[in-house]
Amino acid sequence: MRVGLISDTHGWLRPSVFAAFEGVDRILHAGDVGRADILTELEAIAPVSVVYGNTDGGDVRAGATAEVRLQLDGRSVVLTHGHLLGSPNPLNLHKTYPDADVVVYGHTHIAAVDRYEGTLFVNPGAAGQARFNLKPSVALLDLADGMDVRLIELE
C-alpha cells in the first residue's frame, strides 16, 4: 500500500502535489489544512484521513479530530498534528503512542524521517507556502516489508 503524507498546507494546495501523489492508495493530512475544500481536492486522488492543527478553523475542525488511529496493511498508524505536545519529536510522540508502528505528524514544518524503538516517525514537512527558509515537501510511505519513506520537495 502506498500512502501520500501531507501537512501544513495552510490553505494552499500546490499543483505539484497531484503529481507527487499519483497512484497512492490513501492520503493522510497531518493538519493545518487551512480550508476544507483542500480535502475535497485531495479526495480526487485517493481517500483522505485528516486531523486538525492549531491554526485550523471551524470548517476543518467540523470534519476532523485531534488524532486518527488506522490499521493500514496490517500496521498500526497514528495521525496527529502534534501541536498538543508542544514541539513534537520522536521521543515525546513515542511516549504518547507507544504501540504505533507508524506515527505521522506535522506542526514543525520540518520534514523528518526517524525510527525509534521499532516505530517509524514521519513529518512530511509543510506543503503550503514556503516559510522559515524551508522547501515545501510531502512524503510517500510504502507500507511493504521495510516501511520505506521518500520525502519529495515540491515546486
C-alpha contacts under 8 A as a table, 3 or more apart, distances in Angstrom:
res1	aa1	res2	aa2	distance
1	M	24	V	7.67
1	M	25	D	6.28
1	M	72	L	7.79
1	M	73	D	6.54
1	M	142	D	5.89
1	M	143	L	5.50
1	M	144	A	6.79
2	R	23	G	7.75
2	R	24	V	4.99
2	R	25	D	5.51
2	R	26	R	7.00
2	R	140	L	6.86
2	R	141	L	5.73
2	R	142	D	4.64
2	R	143	L	6.47
3	V	24	V	5.44
3	V	25	D	5.86
3	V	26	R	4.98
3	V	27	I	5.56
3	V	28	L	7.21
3	V	140	L	5.76
3	V	141	L	5.02
3	V	142	D	6.39
3	V	143	L	7.78
4	G	21	F	5.76
4	G	24	V	6.07
4	G	25	D	7.89
4	G	26	R	6.29
4	G	27	I	4.56
4	G	28	L	6.26
4	G	138	V	7.47
4	G	139	A	6.05
4	G	140	L	4.82
4	G	141	L	6.40
5	L	27	I	5.90
5	L	28	L	5.07
5	L	29	H	6.16
5	L	30	A	7.62
5	L	104	V	7.68
5	L	124	P	5.97
5	L	138	V	5.84
5	L	139	A	4.98
5	L	140	L	5.98
5	L	141	L	7.17
6	I	9	T	7.71
6	I	27	I	7.51
6	I	28	L	6.31
6	I	29	H	4.87
6	I	30	A	6.23
6	I	124	P	5.68
6	I	125	G	7.35
6	I	126	A	7.29
6	I	127	A	6.50
6	I	137	S	7.81
6	I	138	V	5.06
6	I	139	A	6.68
7	S	29	H	5.30
7	S	30	A	4.63
7	S	31	G	5.53
7	S	32	D	6.68
7	S	33	V	7.09
7	S	81	H	7.95
7	S	105	Y	7.63
7	S	106	G	5.56
7	S	107	H	7.74
7	S	109	H	7.96
7	S	123	N	7.85
7	S	124	P	6.41
7	S	125	G	6.39
7	S	126	A	5.42
7	S	127	A	6.10
7	S	138	V	7.42
8	D	30	A	7.17
8	D	31	G	5.90
8	D	32	D	4.64
8	D	33	V	5.85
8	D	34	G	7.96
8	D	106	G	6.71
8	D	107	H	6.85
8	D	109	H	6.92
8	D	125	G	7.37
8	D	126	A	4.68
8	D	127	A	5.88
8	D	128	G	6.13
9	T	12	W	5.33
9	T	13	L	6.15
9	T	31	G	7.96
9	T	32	D	6.30
9	T	33	V	5.14
9	T	34	G	6.54
9	T	126	A	6.28
9	T	127	A	4.98
9	T	128	G	3.94
9	T	129	Q	7.35
10	H	32	D	5.51
10	H	33	V	5.13
10	H	34	G	4.22
10	H	35	R	7.44
10	H	128	G	5.75
10	H	129	Q	7.60
11	G	33	V	5.97
11	G	34	G	3.92
11	G	35	R	5.09
11	G	38	I	7.12
11	G	128	G	7.15
12	W	34	G	7.48
12	W	38	I	7.62
12	W	127	A	7.98
12	W	128	G	5.16
12	W	129	Q	6.79
13	L	17	V	7.23
13	L	38	I	6.60
13	L	127	A	7.24
13	L	128	G	6.20
14	R	17	V	5.70
14	R	18	F	7.99
14	R	127	A	7.31
14	R	128	G	6.88
14	R	154	L	7.81
14	R	155	E	7.78
15	P	18	F	5.83
15	P	19	A	7.55
16	S	19	A	5.35
16	S	20	A	6.27
16	S	154	L	6.09
16	S	155	E	6.24
17	V	20	A	4.97
17	V	21	F	6.04
17	V	138	V	7.60
17	V	154	L	7.14
18	F	21	F	5.30
18	F	22	E	6.08
18	F	45	I	7.26
19	A	22	E	5.21
20	A	138	V	7.88
20	A	152	I	7.37
21	F	24	V	5.60
21	F	45	I	7.29
21	F	140	L	7.56
22	E	45	I	7.09
23	G	45	I	7.81
24	V	27	I	7.26
24	V	45	I	7.53
24	V	46	A	6.63
25	D	46	A	5.83
25	D	47	P	7.35
26	R	46	A	5.08
26	R	47	P	5.12
26	R	48	V	6.07
26	R	49	S	7.93
27	I	42	L	7.63
27	I	46	A	6.23
27	I	47	P	6.15
27	I	48	V	4.72
27	I	49	S	6.38
28	L	48	V	5.77
28	L	49	S	4.97
28	L	50	V	5.93
28	L	79	L	7.24
29	H	33	V	7.59
29	H	48	V	7.14
29	H	49	S	6.25
29	H	50	V	4.72
29	H	51	V	6.64
29	H	79	L	7.90
30	A	50	V	6.10
30	A	51	V	5.62
30	A	52	Y	7.23
30	A	53	G	7.43
30	A	79	L	6.19
30	A	80	T	5.65
30	A	81	H	4.94
30	A	104	V	6.80
30	A	105	Y	5.43
30	A	106	G	5.46
31	G	50	V	6.56
31	G	51	V	5.09
31	G	52	Y	4.50
31	G	53	G	4.31
31	G	54	N	7.90
31	G	56	D	7.52
31	G	80	T	7.32
31	G	81	H	5.16
31	G	106	G	6.77
31	G	107	H	7.63
32	D	52	Y	6.08
32	D	53	G	4.34
32	D	54	N	6.51
32	D	55	T	5.59
32	D	56	D	5.35
32	D	81	H	7.60
32	D	107	H	7.57
33	V	36	A	7.07
33	V	38	I	7.13
33	V	39	L	7.88
33	V	52	Y	7.14
33	V	53	G	7.30
33	V	56	D	6.39
33	V	60	V	7.19
34	G	38	I	7.86
34	G	55	T	7.24
34	G	56	D	5.61
34	G	57	G	7.36
34	G	60	V	7.36
35	R	38	I	5.79
35	R	39	L	7.83
35	R	56	D	7.83
35	R	59	D	7.14
35	R	60	V	6.49
36	A	39	L	5.56
36	A	40	T	7.06
36	A	59	D	5.99
36	A	60	V	5.10
37	D	40	T	4.92
37	D	41	E	6.36
38	I	41	E	5.07
38	I	42	L	6.28
39	L	42	L	5.02
39	L	43	E	6.10
39	L	48	V	7.08
40	T	43	E	5.01
40	T	44	A	6.83
41	E	44	A	5.50
41	E	45	I	7.62
42	L	45	I	5.46
42	L	46	A	6.73
42	L	47	P	7.79
42	L	48	V	6.91
43	E	46	A	5.09
43	E	47	P	5.28
43	E	48	V	5.87
44	A	47	P	7.93
49	S	68	V	7.65
50	V	64	A	5.96
50	V	65	T	7.60
50	V	68	V	7.45
50	V	79	L	7.61
51	V	61	R	7.98
51	V	64	A	5.07
51	V	65	T	5.13
51	V	66	A	5.30
51	V	67	E	5.71
51	V	68	V	6.72
51	V	79	L	6.91
51	V	80	T	6.03
51	V	81	H	6.54
52	Y	56	D	5.97
52	Y	60	V	6.62
52	Y	61	R	5.75
52	Y	64	A	5.68
52	Y	65	T	5.98
52	Y	66	A	5.67
52	Y	80	T	7.96
52	Y	81	H	6.72
53	G	56	D	5.43
53	G	66	A	7.40
53	G	81	H	5.37
53	G	82	G	7.84
53	G	83	H	6.89
53	G	107	H	7.35
54	N	81	H	7.97
54	N	83	H	6.39
56	D	59	D	7.91
56	D	60	V	6.04
56	D	61	R	6.57
57	G	60	V	5.83
57	G	61	R	6.12
58	G	61	R	4.89
58	G	62	A	5.70
59	D	62	A	5.44
59	D	63	G	7.31
60	V	63	G	5.70
60	V	64	A	6.31
61	R	64	A	4.92
61	R	65	T	6.73
65	T	68	V	6.93
66	A	80	T	6.24
66	A	81	H	7.19
67	E	78	V	7.03
67	E	79	L	5.58
67	E	80	T	4.70
67	E	81	H	7.54
68	V	78	V	5.77
68	V	79	L	5.07
68	V	80	T	6.72
69	R	76	S	7.19
69	R	77	V	5.77
69	R	78	V	4.61
69	R	79	L	6.42
70	L	76	S	5.97
70	L	77	V	5.08
70	L	78	V	6.36
71	Q	74	G	5.83
71	Q	75	R	5.39
71	Q	76	S	4.87
71	Q	77	V	6.04
72	L	75	R	5.21
72	L	76	S	6.68
72	L	77	V	6.85
72	L	143	L	7.83
73	D	143	L	6.62
73	D	144	A	7.98
75	R	100	A	7.96
75	R	101	D	5.95
75	R	102	V	7.44
75	R	143	L	7.79
76	S	99	D	7.69
76	S	100	A	5.17
76	S	101	D	5.12
76	S	102	V	6.42
77	V	100	A	5.88
77	V	101	D	6.01
77	V	102	V	4.73
77	V	103	V	5.84
77	V	104	V	7.58
78	V	97	Y	7.66
78	V	100	A	6.47
78	V	102	V	6.26
78	V	103	V	4.77
78	V	104	V	6.21
79	L	103	V	6.00
79	L	104	V	4.90
79	L	105	Y	6.09
80	T	103	V	7.64
80	T	104	V	6.34
80	T	105	Y	5.00
80	T	106	G	7.25
81	H	84	L	7.90
81	H	104	V	7.96
81	H	105	Y	4.89
81	H	106	G	4.83
81	H	107	H	5.74
82	G	85	L	5.61
82	G	86	G	7.17
82	G	87	S	7.12
82	G	88	P	5.28
82	G	93	L	7.98
82	G	105	Y	5.77
82	G	106	G	6.21
82	G	107	H	6.10
83	H	86	G	5.21
83	H	87	S	6.49
83	H	88	P	6.84
83	H	107	H	6.05
85	L	88	P	5.68
85	L	92	N	7.31
85	L	93	L	7.90
87	S	107	H	7.72
87	S	108	T	7.04
88	P	92	N	6.46
88	P	93	L	6.41
88	P	105	Y	7.77
88	P	107	H	7.60
88	P	108	T	7.48
89	N	92	N	5.72
89	N	93	L	5.96
90	P	93	L	5.06
90	P	94	H	5.80
90	P	114	D	7.02
90	P	115	R	7.79
90	P	116	Y	6.85
90	P	121	F	6.24
91	L	94	H	5.18
91	L	95	K	6.36
91	L	116	Y	7.72
92	N	95	K	5.05
92	N	96	T	6.26
93	L	96	T	5.06
93	L	97	Y	5.95
93	L	98	P	7.90
93	L	103	V	7.60
94	H	97	Y	5.05
94	H	98	P	4.97
94	H	116	Y	7.73
94	H	119	T	7.67
95	K	98	P	5.57
97	Y	100	A	5.70
97	Y	103	V	7.83
100	A	103	V	6.56
100	A	119	T	6.47
101	D	118	G	7.04
101	D	119	T	4.79
101	D	120	L	6.21
102	V	119	T	5.63
102	V	120	L	4.68
102	V	121	F	5.86
102	V	122	V	7.67
103	V	119	T	7.44
103	V	120	L	6.28
103	V	121	F	4.85
103	V	122	V	6.32
104	V	121	F	5.99
104	V	122	V	4.90
104	V	123	N	5.90
104	V	124	P	7.90
105	Y	121	F	7.71
105	Y	122	V	6.36
105	Y	123	N	5.07
105	Y	124	P	7.63
106	G	109	H	6.35
106	G	110	I	7.94
106	G	123	N	5.31
106	G	124	P	6.93
106	G	125	G	6.55
106	G	126	A	7.51
108	T	125	G	7.40
109	H	123	N	7.84
109	H	124	P	7.96
109	H	125	G	4.54
109	H	126	A	4.63
109	H	134	L	7.63
110	I	123	N	6.89
110	I	124	P	7.51
110	I	125	G	4.71
110	I	126	A	7.00
110	I	134	L	7.26
111	A	122	V	7.61
111	A	123	N	5.08
111	A	124	P	4.86
111	A	125	G	3.81
111	A	126	A	7.43
111	A	137	S	7.13
111	A	138	V	7.97
111	A	151	L	7.41
112	A	121	F	7.77
112	A	122	V	5.73
112	A	123	N	5.02
112	A	124	P	6.61
112	A	125	G	7.18
113	V	120	L	7.33
113	V	121	F	5.77
113	V	122	V	4.70
113	V	123	N	6.53
113	V	149	V	7.46
114	D	120	L	5.95
114	D	121	F	5.11
114	D	122	V	6.59
115	R	118	G	6.37
115	R	119	T	5.50
115	R	120	L	4.58
115	R	121	F	6.01
116	Y	119	T	5.33
116	Y	120	L	6.69
116	Y	121	F	7.74
120	L	147	M	7.92
124	P	137	S	6.26
124	P	138	V	4.69
124	P	139	A	5.01
124	P	151	L	6.68
125	G	136	P	6.69
125	G	137	S	5.37
125	G	138	V	6.16
126	A	129	Q	7.85
126	A	130	A	7.68
126	A	135	K	7.95
126	A	136	P	5.32
126	A	137	S	5.74
126	A	138	V	7.13
127	A	130	A	7.87
127	A	136	P	4.78
127	A	137	S	5.04
127	A	138	V	6.07
127	A	154	L	7.35
128	G	136	P	6.44
129	Q	136	P	7.00
130	A	133	N	6.93
130	A	134	L	6.17
130	A	135	K	5.98
130	A	136	P	5.65
131	R	134	L	5.88
131	R	135	K	7.81
135	K	153	E	6.48
135	K	154	L	7.31
136	P	153	E	5.85
136	P	154	L	5.39
136	P	155	E	7.52
137	S	151	L	6.86
137	S	152	I	5.41
137	S	153	E	4.31
137	S	154	L	5.12
138	V	151	L	6.01
138	V	152	I	5.37
138	V	153	E	6.70
138	V	154	L	7.29
139	A	149	V	6.73
139	A	150	R	5.52
139	A	151	L	4.35
139	A	152	I	5.60
140	L	149	V	5.60
140	L	150	R	5.22
140	L	151	L	6.55
140	L	152	I	7.66
141	L	147	M	6.71
141	L	148	D	5.85
141	L	149	V	4.56
141	L	150	R	6.67
142	D	147	M	5.42
142	D	148	D	5.16
142	D	149	V	6.33
143	L	146	G	7.12
143	L	147	M	4.50
143	L	148	D	6.76
144	A	147	M	5.49
144	A	148	D	7.40
